[in-house]
């Protein structure tokens, strides 16, 4: 597209599916997101320079001293406090509620962790639970009432919630009547089994969330038939076996997040996005990231583009014989994919016919609950420890994500596994969640600083990746952008912000549920709903206000959109790969089976 047309797309508002993007500054749920032509962020570049930032720079930026960099929570923050009038209001209301509770004669805790009848019988346990609920509610309201620096307020809320969840009487044997009843009924067997579960988890270094013995990669998860047709030290490329006599001439390349295994898109046949996409008449390729160990701990963001994305796109084009292919990126995989397509566009290459982004951030103005960890001190600490070589361990990443939902992903299992001595049930999604992956330190620290901390990807020309300036507006292909309404990792407003950055005709769809469950929602299940709106105003709330709710899975809607870019029908290939790319092994391949240290 000529420069003047691209400039027009950035400056005009988009009012319909085929209209041009908004390039002016916008607001998303009260938080201002900078315009595409905003001035560079202060300190952008990591070295104090005002020019573009290269991914090859791994040296430490100007930052706090060693003591402050030792932990993300040691850096000084601006003073915070609670207005005296607000504090008095909360104190008065607390005393009224306390008097009402004490005068009721019987306590009735309402939380789902206190649903068992033993919590509601007259006695100390019901009062303990009710007092806990009252105190936790007002501690949370106190944290929400803090005035001052937004980062400090965010951390106060996060820390308060962690403490509140940890101090529930349900978490301790001496204050949990349900666990005590089981102890009595089983004559101590529940406690013995719980201690055995605890010893096993201590040896594994993590809390068991599912019966991991029930699953095996390649046996009952990641089972869609196919073959590995290419590999290098970082990736394998899987080509899946067609299930229809004809397929679209253009294949689709799926790019999973590198912080997890690819089989989130291929769990079991009933909920496999891969199997569904194959059944719709597509030739499907999957990029499988290596679970890096110490020998690859030096890899950078550029390596993930050049040895990962560029190679994957090249191989899929050569095998299919197509100049252009369809592409899909999930979460961080979408960020890597979009950066790669923008880098290729800067070189004058346009290998994508379409782009799908699932729960992906390109504008990191809305980082969700992960924002509590984002500051200069944390970035500098990581750069000092692993930025020049080392690993961001998968278990540390998994623990961080569990801490974002402690009741569901930590304390629920502490109670059931250890206090009650129960074994967690088999659940494929939680098995995948526990299958951690490592990341190279230089790659992770660059991504953390330039995406989360300095939010530079959204600014045309700010970043240098693979030796060229990155401008997402150069991705001038039809794009399908998906967000999940209850996603706490990639807020749907953050996913929506991508619609204002990409250069082609873009469609946004909002699904129900969270980061994973919203995406993995097969049509046969008949669950949930999604929202559609052909207009793309700058304000995501305005989009939602005008959206229509549609029952069921969003997969058929996406599949119908993707069909427009098939490039015509051809006979399904009889053999995987090509003369130059012969099958190496059957899917799912070796790389996905490698475990993190």
Buried (B, 14 or more C-beta within 10 A) or exposed (E): EEEEEBBBBBBBBBEEBEBBBBBEEBEBBEEEBBBBEEEBBEBBBBBEEEEBBBBBBBEBBEBBEEEBBBEBBEBEBEEBEBEEEBEEEBEEEBEEEBEEBEEEEEBEBEBEBBEBEBBBEEEEBBBBBBBBBBBBEBBBBBBEBBEBBEBBBBBBBBEBBBEBBEEBBBBEBEBBBBBBBBBEEBEEEBBEBBEBBBEEBEEEEBBBBBBBEBBEBBEBBBBBEBBBBBBEEBBBBBBBBBBBEEBBBBBBBBBBBBBBBBBBBBBBEEBBBBBBBBBBBBBBBBBBBBBBEEEBBBBBBBBBBBBBBBBBBEBBBBBBEBEBBBBBBBBBBBBBBBBBBBBBBBEEEBBBBBBBBBBBBBBBBBBBBBBBBBBBBBBBBBBBBBBBEBBBBBBBBBBEBBBBBBBEBBBBBBBBBBBBBBBBEBBBBBBBBBBBBBBBBBBBBBBBBBBBBBBBBBBBBBBBBBBBBBBBBBBBBBBBBBBBBEBBBBBBBBBBBBBBBBBBBBBBBBBBBBBBBBBBBBEEEEBBBBBBBBBBBBBBBBBBEEBEEBEBBBBEBBBEBBEEBBBEEBEBBEEBBBEEBEBBEBBBBBBBBBEBE
